[in-house]
């Protein structure tokens, strides 16, 4: 729990609130931060019902059916809200490739609607979740999240002297989240064969608990306009397969369309505006209209610095990953 839980007694809304992140966020917020209201905004009434009957039936919780594609519904949901965490997205790479307009409608137009609704409602802080795939994107999902990042950073210009501030959090693959490779490997190990795309492929990894605590930390420290990046470990996909399904036959299936061999969390061009602060990196806004000289206490990064999953100095061992998924 943070030393100064600034969200205590506040009205907080999370879009995509029935997803893996949303449920863990609700759990930690209700347990440690005691918001006055925590609004779960999502489009699936069945998932909201299942969330409620599976223990999320707190007096501070409000279940709000709506889609981020619907700006008017977002405006209604944000009435009186102090803090918004935007976690709703279409994030499956193959699904976004096959349904590009749907990905754009949710990930880009939905981001715009969150910005507009937050400005209209006078929300104080808005933090959007992004991904390493937004850095030098080669697939549509990453491209939509890059645009969403730009929308949230630039939205501070629309706020002007108003109270609303926008920032982003960018991190890597989440251990055990819906759609991640770990549940796939867990299923495949029962059949005795695990499929991997390339034995040299690497990825950044973070647990749900770590991701939520990082988001809360960033909410409490954000000035507006930053992109926050946690320091997190990497792991080779081949080692990941051995951790989850030891001794199983490995079948190489090749890199799929839209996949990279290695991911990046900070691009080479962003290094110049990035500082290192207490276990994280902060990519500061650089536009000339930006008046707030924030994060002056941070340590600038050296020229030539690369934060990619294959050059990362921190690596998960097989044993450490097993400890995370057990």
Residue frames relative to the residue before (quaternion, step in Angstrom):
aa qw qx qy qz dx dy dz
X 1.0000 0.0000 0.0000 0.0000 0.00 0.00 0.00
X 0.5123 -0.6590 0.4531 0.3130 3.58 -0.92 0.84
X 0.5930 -0.5822 0.4193 0.3655 3.58 -1.17 0.57
X 0.7851 0.1623 -0.0788 0.5926 3.56 1.05 -0.77
X 0.1292 -0.8339 0.5324 0.0661 3.60 0.14 1.26
X 0.1455 -0.8543 0.4949 0.0635 3.56 0.34 1.31
X 0.6312 0.5407 -0.3427 0.4380 3.60 1.21 -0.18
X 0.4280 0.6955 -0.4667 0.3396 3.57 1.28 -0.03
X 0.8322 0.1787 -0.1580 0.5005 3.56 -0.84 1.03
X 0.5754 0.5912 -0.3742 0.4234 3.59 1.29 0.06
X 0.4359 -0.6431 0.5575 0.2926 3.54 -1.35 0.31
X 0.0472 -0.8225 0.5640 -0.0565 3.56 -0.53 1.25
X 0.1000 -0.7816 0.6142 0.0426 3.57 -1.01 0.87
X 0.0838 -0.7758 0.6236 0.0479 3.56 -1.02 0.84
X 0.2813 -0.7365 0.5905 0.1724 3.57 -0.76 1.04
X 0.7690 0.2411 -0.2211 0.5492 3.56 -1.04 0.73
X 0.2340 0.8617 -0.4295 0.1352 3.53 1.24 0.57
X 0.6682 0.4760 -0.3222 0.4722 3.61 1.19 -0.20
X 0.4956 0.6540 -0.4290 0.3776 3.60 1.25 0.10
X 0.7523 -0.3813 0.2750 0.4615 3.56 -1.32 0.00
X 0.6787 0.4706 -0.2902 0.4834 3.56 0.88 -0.94
X 0.6678 0.5408 -0.3123 0.4050 3.57 0.81 -1.01
X 0.6782 0.4859 -0.3006 0.4621 3.58 0.93 -0.85
X 0.6610 0.4803 -0.3133 0.4839 3.59 0.96 -0.79
X 0.6112 0.5414 -0.3415 0.4655 3.59 1.07 -0.74
X 0.6581 0.5034 -0.3089 0.4671 3.60 0.91 -0.91
X 0.6397 0.5413 -0.3257 0.4379 3.58 0.93 -0.89
X 0.7214 0.4407 -0.2527 0.4706 3.57 0.80 -1.02
X 0.6368 0.5315 -0.3354 0.4467 3.59 0.97 -0.77
X 0.6957 0.4693 -0.2825 0.4646 3.59 0.85 -0.95
X 0.6839 0.4988 -0.2859 0.4490 3.58 1.02 -0.77
X 0.8339 0.2761 -0.0893 0.4695 3.57 0.83 -1.03
X 0.8029 0.3482 -0.1446 0.4618 3.60 1.02 -0.68
X 0.2323 -0.8476 0.4632 0.1141 3.57 1.28 -0.18
X 0.0445 0.8095 -0.5821 0.0628 3.60 0.53 1.12
X 0.5799 -0.5613 0.4485 0.3840 3.54 -1.20 0.44
X 0.7768 -0.0353 0.0425 0.6273 3.55 1.01 -0.89
X 0.0767 -0.7555 0.6481 0.0578 3.56 -1.11 0.76
X 0.1467 -0.8254 0.5445 0.0273 3.53 -0.38 1.31
X 0.2011 -0.7593 0.6124 0.0895 3.54 -0.75 1.14
X 0.0686 -0.8089 0.5836 -0.0194 3.56 -0.38 1.30
X 0.2871 0.7361 -0.5712 0.2225 3.58 -0.62 1.14
X 0.5314 -0.6889 0.4190 0.2597 3.54 -1.26 0.45
X 0.6788 0.4910 -0.2744 0.4721 3.60 1.25 -0.22
X 0.3053 -0.7865 0.5080 0.1738 3.59 -0.32 1.22
X 0.6011 0.5589 -0.3690 0.4360 3.61 1.10 -0.58
X 0.6651 0.4885 -0.3108 0.4716 3.59 0.92 -0.85
X 0.6195 0.5209 -0.3463 0.4743 3.59 1.06 -0.66
X 0.6430 0.5145 -0.3188 0.4693 3.59 0.97 -0.85
X 0.6723 0.4930 -0.2992 0.4641 3.58 0.88 -0.92
X 0.6243 0.5330 -0.3352 0.4625 3.56 1.05 -0.74
X 0.6644 0.5112 -0.3003 0.4550 3.58 0.95 -0.88
X 0.7328 0.4272 -0.2559 0.4637 3.60 0.79 -0.96
X 0.6685 0.4722 -0.3007 0.4897 3.58 1.25 -0.25
X 0.7916 -0.3799 0.1468 0.4555 3.54 1.07 0.73
X 0.6367 0.5086 -0.3425 0.4677 3.61 1.20 -0.21
X 0.3641 0.7209 -0.4935 0.3227 3.54 0.48 1.28
X 0.1997 0.8169 -0.5023 0.2013 3.51 0.99 0.99
X 0.5966 -0.5959 0.4043 0.3542 3.57 -1.14 0.61
X 0.6681 0.4977 -0.3069 0.4601 3.60 1.16 -0.46
X 0.5907 0.6087 -0.3605 0.3881 3.59 1.23 -0.34
X 0.0437 -0.7492 0.6599 0.0357 3.52 -1.20 0.75
X 0.2120 -0.7729 0.5876 0.1114 3.58 -0.86 0.98
X 0.0543 -0.8170 0.5714 -0.0556 3.53 -0.53 1.28
X 0.2446 -0.7724 0.5710 0.1324 3.58 -0.49 1.18
X 0.3573 0.7112 -0.5442 0.2655 3.55 -0.84 1.00
X 0.3294 -0.7207 0.5815 0.1844 3.52 -1.32 0.37
X 0.5087 -0.6551 0.4569 0.3214 3.59 -0.96 0.81
X 0.5497 0.5900 -0.4064 0.4296 3.59 1.23 -0.14
X 0.6814 0.4600 -0.2586 0.5072 3.60 1.28 -0.39
X 0.2685 -0.8089 0.5034 0.1422 3.56 -0.10 1.31
X 0.6439 0.5286 -0.3384 0.4376 3.61 0.93 -0.77
X 0.6480 0.5030 -0.3241 0.4713 3.57 1.01 -0.76
X 0.6246 0.5274 -0.3322 0.4705 3.58 1.04 -0.72
X 0.6293 0.5334 -0.3348 0.4555 3.58 0.97 -0.81
X 0.6578 0.5000 -0.3104 0.4701 3.57 0.94 -0.87
X 0.6780 0.5053 -0.2950 0.4449 3.57 0.92 -0.91
X 0.7203 0.4557 -0.2504 0.4592 3.60 1.06 -0.73
X 0.3860 0.7260 -0.4884 0.2923 3.58 1.20 0.07
X 0.8409 0.1102 -0.1144 0.5174 3.58 -0.61 1.13
X 0.4974 0.6683 -0.4187 0.3614 3.60 1.28 0.12
X 0.3376 -0.7517 0.5392 0.1743 3.57 -1.04 0.84
X 0.8135 0.1276 0.0085 0.5674 3.57 0.96 -0.97
X 0.0760 -0.7810 0.6190 0.0347 3.58 -0.99 0.88
X 0.1064 -0.7327 0.6679 0.0760 3.54 -1.09 0.85
X 0.1863 -0.8073 0.5552 0.0728 3.56 -0.57 1.19
X 0.0541 0.8258 -0.5526 0.0989 3.55 -0.22 1.35
X 0.5040 0.6649 -0.4272 0.3486 3.61 1.23 -0.18
X 0.2538 0.7536 -0.5775 0.1851 3.58 -0.93 0.90
X 0.3533 -0.6060 0.6431 0.3071 3.48 -1.42 0.21
X 0.0215 -0.8721 0.4860 -0.0531 3.57 -0.40 1.20
X 0.5318 0.6108 -0.4337 0.3950 3.62 1.16 -0.02
X 0.4627 -0.7297 0.4271 0.2666 3.57 -0.48 1.22
X 0.6966 0.4563 -0.3166 0.4542 3.67 0.71 -0.87
X 0.6416 0.5246 -0.3285 0.4530 3.60 1.00 -0.78
X 0.6598 0.4956 -0.3089 0.4728 3.59 0.99 -0.79
X 0.6284 0.5293 -0.3396 0.4579 3.60 1.05 -0.72
X 0.7230 0.4428 -0.2460 0.4697 3.58 0.95 -0.88
X 0.7714 0.2457 -0.1225 0.5740 3.58 1.19 -0.59
X 0.0301 -0.8749 0.4816 0.0407 3.60 0.74 1.02
X 0.6500 0.5162 -0.3382 0.4436 3.60 0.94 -0.78
X 0.6286 0.5274 -0.3392 0.4600 3.59 1.04 -0.72
X 0.6367 0.5242 -0.3250 0.4628 3.58 0.99 -0.82
X 0.6605 0.4984 -0.3014 0.4739 3.58 0.96 -0.86
X 0.6494 0.5376 -0.3202 0.4322 3.58 0.94 -0.89
X 0.7339 0.3982 -0.2370 0.4967 3.59 0.95 -0.82
X 0.7791 0.4069 -0.2149 0.4258 3.58 0.62 -1.11
X 0.7461 0.3412 -0.2127 0.5307 3.60 1.10 -0.62
X 0.7187 0.4103 -0.2614 0.4967 3.59 0.67 -1.05
X 0.6211 0.5378 -0.3380 0.4591 3.57 1.07 -0.69
X 0.6294 0.5232 -0.3291 0.4710 3.59 1.03 -0.76
X 0.6363 0.5216 -0.3217 0.4686 3.58 1.00 -0.84
X 0.6582 0.5123 -0.3103 0.4561 3.58 0.97 -0.84
X 0.6245 0.5206 -0.3388 0.4735 3.59 1.03 -0.73
X 0.6351 0.5247 -0.3225 0.4662 3.59 0.98 -0.84
X 0.6884 0.4888 -0.2886 0.4515 3.59 0.78 -1.03
X 0.6824 0.4918 -0.2943 0.4537 3.57 0.87 -0.95
X 0.6520 0.5159 -0.3168 0.4566 3.58 1.00 -0.81
X 0.6389 0.5118 -0.3216 0.4759 3.58 1.02 -0.78
X 0.6779 0.4971 -0.2930 0.4555 3.58 0.90 -0.93
X 0.7243 0.4376 -0.2408 0.4753 3.59 1.03 -0.80
X 0.4263 -0.7215 0.4551 0.3009 3.60 1.22 -0.21
X 0.1930 0.7827 -0.5569 0.2000 3.57 1.08 0.74
X 0.4473 -0.7199 0.4626 0.2602 3.60 -0.95 0.79
X 0.8188 0.0542 0.0142 0.5713 3.59 0.82 -0.98
X 0.0249 -0.7693 0.6384 -0.0065 3.55 -1.00 0.93
X 0.0228 -0.7962 0.6039 -0.0283 3.56 -0.73 1.10
X 0.1748 -0.8030 0.5662 0.0638 3.56 -0.71 1.12
X 0.3727 -0.7127 0.5503 0.2244 3.56 -1.08 0.78
X 0.0558 -0.7845 0.6175 0.0106 3.54 -0.93 0.98
X 0.4046 -0.7196 0.5354 0.1785 3.56 -1.32 -0.15
X 0.6046 -0.5436 0.4243 0.3986 3.56 -1.22 0.38
X 0.5988 0.5879 -0.3617 0.4062 3.59 1.15 -0.48
X 0.5626 0.5865 -0.3867 0.4359 3.60 1.29 -0.11
X 0.6130 0.5378 -0.3451 0.4647 3.60 1.27 -0.27
X 0.8228 -0.1179 0.0195 0.5556 3.58 -0.60 1.19
X 0.0294 0.8744 -0.4844 0.0025 3.61 0.83 0.96
X 0.1434 -0.7728 0.6110 0.0946 3.52 -1.20 0.69
X 0.7146 0.3316 -0.2648 0.5561 3.59 1.26 0.11
X 0.6726 -0.5291 0.3353 0.3940 3.55 -1.23 0.43
X 0.6024 0.5573 -0.3683 0.4370 3.58 0.98 -0.76
X 0.6835 0.4799 -0.2909 0.4668 3.59 0.82 -0.95
X 0.6425 0.5280 -0.3221 0.4525 3.57 1.02 -0.80
X 0.6624 0.4926 -0.3170 0.4670 3.60 0.95 -0.81
X 0.6694 0.4859 -0.3113 0.4678 3.58 1.01 -0.71
X 0.5815 0.5443 -0.3732 0.4756 3.59 1.15 -0.51
X 0.6534 0.4959 -0.3130 0.4788 3.59 0.91 -0.89
X 0.6435 0.5237 -0.3269 0.4525 3.59 0.94 -0.85
X 0.6137 0.5383 -0.3426 0.4650 3.59 1.00 -0.78
X 0.6678 0.5017 -0.3022 0.4594 3.57 0.87 -0.97
X 0.6355 0.5367 -0.3296 0.4467 3.57 0.99 -0.83
X 0.7024 0.4660 -0.2817 0.4585 3.58 0.86 -0.89
X 0.6459 0.5011 -0.3342 0.4691 3.60 0.95 -0.75
X 0.7172 0.4514 -0.2563 0.4650 3.58 0.84 -0.99
X 0.5396 0.6460 -0.3998 0.3630 3.61 1.17 -0.46
X 0.5438 0.6169 -0.4045 0.4001 3.58 1.19 -0.40
X 0.5865 0.5704 -0.3722 0.4383 3.59 1.17 -0.48
X 0.6610 0.5010 -0.3026 0.4696 3.58 1.10 -0.68
X 0.6033 0.5822 -0.3549 0.4137 3.56 1.14 -0.59
X 0.1442 -0.8313 0.5239 0.1171 3.57 1.07 -0.74
X 0.7999 -0.2091 0.1897 0.5295 3.57 -0.75 -1.07
X 0.4566 0.6883 -0.4455 0.3454 3.58 1.27 0.06
X 0.6528 -0.5747 0.3425 0.3553 3.57 -1.26 0.27
X 0.6130 0.6287 -0.3463 0.3302 3.59 1.11 -0.59
X 0.0238 -0.7797 0.6256 -0.0125 3.54 -0.95 0.98
X 0.1953 -0.7949 0.5721 0.0516 3.54 -1.03 0.94
X 0.0843 0.7690 -0.6314 0.0545 3.56 -1.07 0.83
X 0.3097 -0.7412 0.5658 0.1857 3.57 -1.33 0.15
X 0.2118 -0.7078 0.6543 0.1614 3.49 -1.38 0.43
X 0.0761 -0.7979 0.5978 0.0098 3.57 -0.89 0.94
X 0.1893 0.7829 -0.5805 0.1192 3.59 -0.69 1.05
X 0.6379 -0.5916 0.3723 0.3232 3.57 -1.34 0.14
X 0.8064 -0.2522 0.2007 0.4958 3.55 -1.25 -0.55
X 0.3260 -0.7494 0.5502 0.1712 3.55 -1.03 0.86
X 0.4516 -0.7009 0.4848 0.2642 3.58 -0.71 1.10
X 0.8710 0.1174 -0.0977 0.4670 3.55 -0.80 1.06
X 0.4559 0.6756 -0.4772 0.3287 3.62 1.18 0.08
X 0.6471 -0.5147 0.3792 0.4155 3.55 -1.24 0.42
X 0.8063 0.2615 -0.2066 0.4888 3.56 -0.86 0.98
X 0.5309 0.6158 -0.4319 0.3904 3.60 1.21 -0.07
X 0.6450 -0.5600 0.3630 0.3722 3.56 -1.26 0.37
X 0.5646 0.6292 -0.3939 0.3609 3.62 1.11 -0.49
X 0.6633 0.4620 -0.3321 0.4861 3.67 0.83 -0.77
X 0.5946 0.5542 -0.3627 0.4559 3.61 1.12 -0.62
X 0.6776 0.4829 -0.2907 0.4725 3.59 0.88 -0.96
X 0.6241 0.5432 -0.3441 0.4439 3.59 1.01 -0.76
X 0.6659 0.4863 -0.2964 0.4820 3.56 1.06 -0.75
X 0.6864 0.5058 -0.2889 0.4354 3.56 0.95 -0.88
X 0.6077 0.5835 -0.3777 0.3841 3.61 1.02 -0.64
X 0.5838 0.5691 -0.3792 0.4376 3.60 1.16 -0.42
X 0.6988 0.4519 -0.2637 0.4878 3.57 1.18 -0.56
X 0.5297 -0.6782 0.3798 0.3393 3.56 1.29 -0.08
X 0.7487 0.2998 -0.2004 0.5562 3.62 1.23 0.02
X 0.1374 -0.7848 0.6028 0.0434 3.55 -0.93 1.00
X 0.2575 -0.7702 0.5662 0.1411 3.58 -0.90 0.94
X 0.0232 0.7697 -0.6378 0.0140 3.56 -0.95 0.92
X 0.5385 -0.6642 0.4261 0.2955 3.52 -1.14 0.68
X 0.7807 -0.1192 0.1225 0.6011 3.59 0.89 -0.95
X 0.4676 -0.7141 0.4336 0.2887 3.63 -0.68 0.97
X 0.6811 0.4818 -0.2902 0.4688 3.61 1.18 -0.47
X 0.4544 0.7035 -0.4505 0.3092 3.61 1.24 -0.20
X 0.0962 -0.7859 0.6097 0.0378 3.57 -1.03 0.86
X 0.0735 -0.7785 0.6224 0.0342 3.52 -1.27 0.54
X 0.4551 -0.6111 0.5648 0.3170 3.54 -1.33 0.42
X 0.1043 -0.8036 0.5839 0.0489 3.59 -1.10 0.73
X 0.0270 0.7623 -0.6453 0.0415 3.51 -1.17 0.79
X 0.4160 -0.6910 0.5207 0.2801 3.60 -1.05 0.65
X 0.6497 -0.5030 0.3896 0.4161 3.56 -1.25 0.35
X 0.6526 0.5245 -0.3148 0.4471 3.56 0.91 -0.92
X 0.6606 0.4937 -0.3034 0.4772 3.59 0.95 -0.88
X 0.6486 0.5329 -0.3195 0.4397 3.57 0.97 -0.85
X 0.6709 0.4901 -0.3003 0.4685 3.58 0.91 -0.89
X 0.6700 0.4867 -0.3144 0.4641 3.59 0.87 -0.86
X 0.6270 0.5215 -0.3447 0.4648 3.58 1.06 -0.66
X 0.6311 0.5266 -0.3278 0.4657 3.60 0.98 -0.83
X 0.6658 0.4943 -0.3091 0.4657 3.58 0.90 -0.88
X 0.6245 0.5296 -0.3367 0.4649 3.58 1.00 -0.77
X 0.6813 0.4875 -0.2906 0.4624 3.57 0.92 -0.88
X 0.6017 0.5496 -0.3543 0.4587 3.59 1.06 -0.67
X 0.7079 0.4722 -0.2685 0.4514 3.55 0.93 -0.86
X 0.7726 0.3625 -0.1866 0.4866 3.61 1.14 -0.55
X 0.4870 0.7034 -0.4251 0.2955 3.62 1.21 -0.24
X 0.2786 -0.7263 0.6060 0.1664 3.53 -1.23 0.69
X 0.5562 -0.5573 0.4092 0.4611 3.55 1.13 -0.73
X 0.8025 0.2970 -0.2265 0.4653 3.56 -0.91 0.95
X 0.5913 0.5847 -0.3749 0.4098 3.60 1.22 -0.21
X 0.2001 -0.6764 0.6770 0.2102 3.47 -1.47 0.18
X 0.2180 -0.7979 0.5556 0.0843 3.55 -0.59 1.20
X 0.0585 -0.7883 0.6125 -0.0039 3.58 -0.96 0.94
X 0.2918 -0.7675 0.5370 0.1935 3.63 -0.63 1.00
X 0.4425 -0.6156 0.5619 0.3309 3.54 -1.29 0.35
X 0.1099 0.8042 -0.5681 0.1361 3.58 -0.45 1.22
X 0.5489 -0.6541 0.4126 0.3173 3.60 -1.12 0.57
X 0.3677 -0.6803 0.5875 0.2386 3.51 -1.40 0.30
X 0.0228 -0.7707 0.6340 0.0590 3.51 -1.39 0.16
X 0.4526 -0.6506 0.5312 0.2995 3.55 -1.10 0.69
X 0.5471 -0.6309 0.4368 0.3345 3.56 -1.00 0.81
X 0.6072 0.5517 -0.3567 0.4468 3.60 1.08 -0.64
X 0.6625 0.4787 -0.3032 0.4899 3.60 1.01 -0.78
X 0.5934 0.5642 -0.3476 0.4569 3.54 1.13 -0.68
X 0.6516 0.5088 -0.3069 0.4716 3.58 0.95 -0.89
X 0.6587 0.5012 -0.3109 0.4672 3.59 0.97 -0.81
X 0.6395 0.5292 -0.3247 0.4533 3.59 1.07 -0.72
X 0.7342 0.4240 -0.2295 0.4781 3.56 0.93 -0.93
X 0.8129 0.1079 -0.0089 0.5723 3.58 0.94 -0.92
X 0.0729 -0.8495 0.5210 0.0407 3.60 0.51 1.13
X 0.8410 0.2320 -0.1772 0.4555 3.51 -1.09 0.84
X 0.5312 0.6373 -0.4177 0.3705 3.58 1.23 -0.03
X 0.5947 -0.5526 0.4495 0.3727 3.54 -1.28 0.49
X 0.2439 -0.7655 0.5818 0.1266 3.58 -1.01 0.88
X 0.1047 -0.7742 0.6228 0.0415 3.55 -0.87 1.00
X 0.2678 -0.7621 0.5710 0.1465 3.59 -0.73 1.08
X 0.1151 -0.8289 0.5466 0.0291 3.58 -0.67 1.09
X 0.5336 -0.6500 0.3988 0.3657 3.61 1.24 -0.04
X 0.5881 -0.5856 0.4316 0.3536 3.53 -1.22 0.61
X 0.3838 -0.7393 0.5143 0.2042 3.56 -0.88 1.00
X 0.6522 -0.4966 0.3756 0.4323 3.61 -1.19 0.37
X 0.8035 0.2782 -0.2169 0.4796 3.55 -0.96 0.90
X 0.6119 0.5459 -0.3559 0.4483 3.61 1.25 0.02
X 0.2855 -0.7174 0.6077 0.1858 3.55 -1.25 0.59
X 0.5434 -0.5828 0.4790 0.3683 3.54 -1.25 0.40
X 0.7812 0.0503 -0.0060 0.6223 3.56 1.06 -0.83
X 0.3265 -0.7394 0.5563 0.1927 3.57 -1.17 0.61
X 0.2416 -0.7424 0.6046 0.1579 3.55 -1.33 0.37
X 0.2557 -0.7616 0.5733 0.1607 3.55 -1.13 0.65
X 0.7563 0.1272 -0.1144 0.6314 3.58 1.26 -0.33
X 0.3443 -0.7463 0.5304 0.2077 3.58 -0.75 1.01
X 0.6547 -0.5153 0.3743 0.4071 3.56 -1.24 0.37
X 0.6680 0.5009 -0.3069 0.4568 3.59 1.03 -0.69
X 0.6568 0.5092 -0.3149 0.4584 3.60 1.17 -0.50
X 0.4951 0.6888 -0.4219 0.3202 3.58 1.20 -0.43
X 0.6375 0.5689 -0.3316 0.4000 3.58 0.97 -0.84
X 0.7635 0.3296 -0.1893 0.5222 3.60 1.10 -0.58
X 0.5665 0.6088 -0.3664 0.4175 3.57 1.28 0.28
X 0.0940 -0.7714 0.6267 0.0582 3.55 -1.10 0.77
X 0.3930 -0.6926 0.5597 0.2293 3.53 -1.27 0.56
X 0.0546 0.8062 -0.5812 0.0966 3.56 -0.73 1.11
X 0.8538 -0.2194 0.1512 0.4473 3.58 -0.67 1.15
X 0.8175 -0.3082 0.1434 0.4649 3.55 0.47 1.20
X 0.7455 0.2784 -0.2226 0.5632 3.57 1.20 0.35
X 0.3578 -0.6747 0.5922 0.2570 3.51 -1.40 0.12
X 0.1490 -0.7694 0.6161 0.0789 3.55 -1.12 0.74
X 0.2014 -0.7564 0.6139 0.1021 3.56 -0.67 1.16
X 0.2386 -0.8218 0.5074 0.1012 3.54 -0.32 1.29
X 0.5426 -0.6004 0.4604 0.3649 3.59 -1.13 0.52
X 0.2330 -0.8186 0.5178 0.0864 3.57 -0.98 0.85
X 0.4795 0.7112 -0.4280 0.2849 3.60 1.20 -0.19
X 0.5788 -0.6441 0.3741 0.3320 3.59 -0.94 0.84
X 0.6385 0.5317 -0.3441 0.4372 3.60 1.13 -0.48
X 0.5454 0.6373 -0.3997 0.3695 3.58 1.27 -0.27
X 0.2340 -0.8195 0.5144 0.0953 3.55 -0.61 1.17
X 0.6593 0.5202 -0.3173 0.4406 3.58 1.10 -0.64
X 0.2006 -0.7700 0.5968 0.1034 3.59 -0.63 1.13
X 0.0588 0.8601 -0.5026 0.0642 3.54 0.44 1.22
X 0.8221 0.2609 -0.2166 0.4573 3.50 -1.39 0.42
X 0.2026 0.7973 -0.5365 0.1884 3.56 0.99 0.84
X 0.6199 0.5570 -0.3460 0.4310 3.60 1.23 -0.38
X 0.5388 0.6562 -0.3924 0.3536 3.58 1.23 -0.22
X 0.4564 -0.6668 0.5234 0.2704 3.53 -1.29 0.48
X 0.4073 -0.7220 0.4960 0.2585 3.64 -0.61 1.06
X 0.4588 -0.6736 0.5081 0.2785 3.55 -1.16 0.62
X 0.5345 -0.6369 0.4558 0.3176 3.56 -1.14 0.64
X 0.5951 -0.5470 0.4453 0.3852 3.57 -1.18 0.53
X 0.7822 0.3100 -0.2414 0.4835 3.53 -0.98 0.85
X 0.4304 0.6974 -0.4696 0.3285 3.58 1.27 0.01
X 0.0440 -0.7759 0.6292 0.0135 3.57 -1.05 0.84
X 0.1129 -0.7768 0.6150 0.0754 3.57 -0.85 0.92
X 0.2345 0.7568 -0.5567 0.2498 3.50 0.20 1.38
X 0.6394 -0.5834 0.3455 0.3625 3.54 -1.17 0.60
X 0.6980 0.4551 -0.2874 0.4724 3.62 1.13 -0.45
X 0.7170 0.3890 -0.2569 0.5182 3.62 1.22 -0.31
X 0.3804 0.7440 -0.4620 0.2972 3.56 1.33 0.06
X 0.3931 -0.7323 0.4946 0.2541 3.65 -0.80 0.87
X 0.7020 0.4310 -0.2568 0.5055 3.61 1.22 -0.35
X 0.0136 -0.8140 0.5784 -0.0518 3.57 -0.76 1.12
X 0.4054 -0.6776 0.5615 0.2474 3.52 -1.17 0.73
X 0.3171 -0.7119 0.5873 0.2186 3.57 -1.01 0.77
X 0.6700 -0.4751 0.3740 0.4307 3.55 -1.29 0.26
X 0.6664 0.5132 -0.2994 0.4505 3.57 0.93 -0.89
X 0.6504 0.5173 -0.3198 0.4550 3.58 0.99 -0.83
X 0.6579 0.4943 -0.3242 0.4666 3.58 0.93 -0.81
X 0.6196 0.5361 -0.3523 0.4523 3.60 0.97 -0.77
X 0.6357 0.5330 -0.3212 0.4567 3.56 1.07 -0.75
X 0.6615 0.5140 -0.3068 0.4517 3.59 1.09 -0.66
X 0.7649 0.3869 -0.2088 0.4707 3.57 1.00 -0.78
X 0.5380 0.6259 -0.4098 0.3885 3.60 1.23 -0.19
